[in-house]
């Protein structure tokens, strides 16, 4: 059994590069605190740092009854913990929904099951 470190939170793409090439890591999943509109929502103070401009996001509720198209983050306001996306999600998010596929701090994209 080999135990490796979690995906690094550094912006340095070379940190743990070999591990990242060999092993898949689950990308962060962020809980939405409140919805503002079909293009804006807020997340917790501990999660706003995970949101990056240009990252792909897909929003859904617990049973995937509401599932947005994949959109890109166009703005992140760390003062209000507000995330703005570049296209309509198709609904206004509500508390408890999740933002998926946000990728990693070093710009690496999310891993997906196909």
N, C-alpha and C positions, 0 to 999 in steps of 0.2 A: 504494500500500500504506500502510495506517495501522496503526501499532503502538501499542496502548494498554497501560496498566498492568494488572498482575494485579488480581484482585478484592482490595480492601483488607482488611487484617486488623483494622481499626479497628472499634469498636462504633458509630461515627457513621454512620447510614443515609444522610446527605447527601453523604458523601465519595464522589466519582466517580459521583454519582447519574445523570447523563446517560449515561455509559458503561454503567452497570448496566441502564438501561432499554432501551438500543439493542442491546447485545451480550450473548450468553449466555456464562456462565462455567461451567466444570466445578467442581462442588463438591468439597471435600476428600474423599478416601477414606482411611480409617485402617486400618492393619494391626493385627490383634488379636495380643497377645503371649501371652495364656493365657486359658482359660475357667475360671470358678469354678462356675457353675451355668447353668441355662437362662435366668436373668435377670441374670447378672453376668459381666463379662469385664474384662480389663485391657488397656491400650494403653501404648505407649511414653511416656516422659516428655515427648518433643517433640510428642506428639499429644494429650495429655490436655487441653490448652488449647483444642483444637478442639471438644471435646464440651461441649454446653450443655444444661442442664435444659430439657425441653420440645421438644428437637430430635427430628425423625424419624430413625429408624435402621432399616436392613435389613442383616442379616448373611448372608454367603454364603462358600462356599469357592471355589477357583479355577475350578472347572468348573460351579458352580451346582447341584451335586448336592444340597447342603444349602443351602436358601434360606429364611430366616425370613419371617414376615409383617412388615409395617412396625409398629414399636413406637415409643414415646416414651421418651426418656431421663428417668428420674425422679430420679437422683442422680449426682453426679460427685465422687469423692474424689480430690483432687489429691495427697494424701499417699501413697496406695497406687496411684494411676493406675487406679482401679476405676470402671467405668461400670455403673450399675444401670438396667435398663429396666422399664417398667410392666407388661409381660406376658411370658409365656414365648416364647422364640425357637423353641421346638419341639425344641431340641437344645442341648447344652453346646458353645459355641464352642471351637475349638482354635487353636493357634498358626498363623499364616499366613492365617487367614480375614480378611475385610475387612468393615468397617462402612461403609455407603454412605448417601447422602442426608442427611448431618449438617448441611448448610447452612453458613452463614457467620457470622463473628463479630458482624456487625451485626444478626443475627436474620433475615436474608434466607434464604428456603428454597432448597433445591437445584433446579437446572434438570434437566429430564428429557427424554429422547427419547420421543416418543409414536408 
